[in-house]
Each structure stands twice: as C-alpha cells, then as structure tokens.
Amino acid sequence: MALLLFGLICFISYPHSELRQKVVQFRMSGYFEGNEPFWDFEIKGNTFILRCNNETEKDTLVFSQKQAHSETYAFESKNVFGVIRRANGCCDLDITEEENPTHEIYFSYQGVTFMGCGKIKIL
C-alpha cells in the first residue's frame, strides 16, 4: 500500500504539461463503485463520469504509462487523480455489487480519497 501511495504522489507531483508529454496514449473502458458515500466511476474511451454526493463530474483522463510487470495505471484529470491496479484474484476491498471485480481503484476528488472495485478493458 505504501508503494502504491508513493507512486501516486510521484505521479501527481509532475507539472501537468510535463506529464502530458510523457503519457502513452491508449484507451480504456471500465466501471467501478464504492461506498461511504456511495459513488460510481465509469470510463468510456478516456472520458470518465463520476457520480458522487449527488454531483456528477465528467472529464478526460490522462493516463501514465503502465507500470512494468504489473497492471497498474495512474491517471489524472482537472479535478480527479488516482490509481487503478489489478486485484490479486479478487478485490480485497469487496465494496461493489459488480460480479467478480478484477481491479481496485484509489482516487482523490474534492480533497477526499475514495477506493472501490470494478473491471477495466483496454481498447
């Protein structure tokens, strides 16, 4: 967990314009959800829709290059940044109604850290 948070801090410490130059362009789709409060995060292409606290945030995600030897992706948008990583066998967080979630997501939005489970597909 500490390594994951360290990677996220390094990712967000890059100036936005420098980060965009280092990004590998790819497209992803997926769906994640969590609770406390309930939220859901849908990715289509590289656009996301986050529904949380009766608010909806929609923007484009910028992804970092996939971590070597794993399936971990850091991402950012104007108001959301976080990490998606493959769950080892199942999502330990187990806070989704999604059947057999394959990935965990950790992200920050409005100064609050959220975590949940879901699935992704690289397009």
C-alpha positions as a printed Julia matrix, in Angstrom:
123×3 Matrix{Float64}:
   0.0     0.0     0.0
   2.85    2.38    0.85
   4.45    1.77   -2.56
   1.12    2.46   -4.27
   0.71    5.75   -2.42
   4.34    6.72   -3.15
   3.74    6.12   -6.87
   0.57    8.2    -6.77
   2.38   11.07   -5.04
   5.17   10.97   -7.63
   2.61   10.96  -10.44
   0.71   13.98   -9.17
   3.86   15.94   -8.39
   4.68   16.26  -12.12
   3.57   19.55  -13.62
   0.51   18.85  -15.78
   2.14   19.93  -19.07
   5.24   17.77  -18.46
   3.05   14.81  -17.6
   1.06   15.06  -20.82
   4.32   14.84  -22.79
   5.23   11.54  -21.07
   1.83    9.91  -21.49
   1.37    6.79  -23.56
  -1.87    7.18  -25.46
  -4.28    4.3   -25.07
  -7.97    3.91  -24.44
  -9.67    2.11  -21.61
 -13.23    1.36  -20.57
 -14.42    0.24  -17.17
 -16.8     0.58  -14.28
 -16.02    0.95  -10.56
 -18.08    1.59   -7.48
 -17.65    2.06   -3.77
 -19.4     3.37   -0.7
 -19.13    5.77    2.24
 -20.63    7.65    0.44
 -21.84    5.55   -2.49
 -20.19    6.55   -5.75
 -19.61    5.1    -9.21
 -16.89    5.83  -11.75
 -17.39    4.92  -15.4
 -14.65    5.13  -18.05
 -15.52    5.16  -21.76
 -12.6     5.69  -24.11
 -10.68    8.02  -21.85
 -13.65   10.06  -20.72
 -14.99    9.4   -17.25
 -18.21   10.1   -15.42
 -18.03   10.18  -11.62
 -21.29   10.24   -9.7
 -20.81   11.08   -6.01
 -22.72   13.05   -3.36
 -25.5    13.99   -5.81
 -22.85   15.54   -8.08
 -21.6    14.45  -11.48
 -18.05   15.11  -12.7
 -17.23   14.44  -16.36
 -13.8    14.98  -17.92
 -11.0    13.36  -19.89
  -8.47   11.13  -18.1
  -4.77   11.33  -18.82
  -3.02    8.04  -18.04
   0.62    7.38  -17.21
   2.47    4.52  -18.85
   1.51    1.14  -17.42
   3.83    0.02  -14.64
   6.23   -2.66  -15.89
   5.43   -6.24  -14.82
   2.02   -5.3   -13.43
  -1.27   -3.84  -14.46
  -1.19   -0.55  -12.56
  -2.18    2.76  -14.14
  -2.02    6.24  -12.63
  -4.4     8.85  -14.02
  -5.39   12.45  -13.66
  -7.94   14.94  -14.89
  -8.67   18.5   -13.88
 -10.3    17.53  -10.55
  -9.64   13.8   -10.1
  -6.4    11.83   -9.79
  -5.71    8.26   -8.77
  -4.53    4.74   -9.49
  -6.15    1.64  -10.98
  -4.48   -1.69  -10.3
  -5.22   -5.34  -10.9
  -6.6    -7.11   -7.87
  -4.84  -10.34   -6.91
  -7.57  -12.91   -7.55
 -10.35  -10.73   -6.15
 -10.86   -7.19   -4.97
  -9.91   -7.17   -1.28
 -11.98   -4.05   -0.73
 -15.15   -6.01   -1.63
 -17.3    -2.89   -1.77
 -19.09   -3.39   -5.06
 -22.09   -5.17   -6.42
 -20.07   -5.86   -9.58
 -19.7    -9.61  -10.01
 -16.07  -10.82   -9.87
 -14.3    -7.44   -9.87
 -10.8    -7.63  -11.33
  -9.37   -4.21  -10.4
  -9.15   -1.8    -7.49
  -9.3     1.97   -7.83
  -8.0     4.63   -5.46
  -8.65    8.27   -6.33
  -8.91   11.72   -4.83
 -11.83   14.05   -5.52
 -12.58   17.31   -3.7
  -9.89   16.55   -1.12
 -11.34   13.13   -0.21
  -9.74    9.75   -1.02
 -12.09    7.11   -2.41
 -11.46    3.42   -3.04
 -13.51    0.77   -4.75
 -13.66   -2.23   -7.07
 -14.57   -2.88  -10.67
 -13.36   -4.04  -14.07
 -11.45   -2.49  -16.95
 -10.84   -3.34  -20.57
  -8.0    -1.89  -22.65
  -9.38   -0.87  -26.05
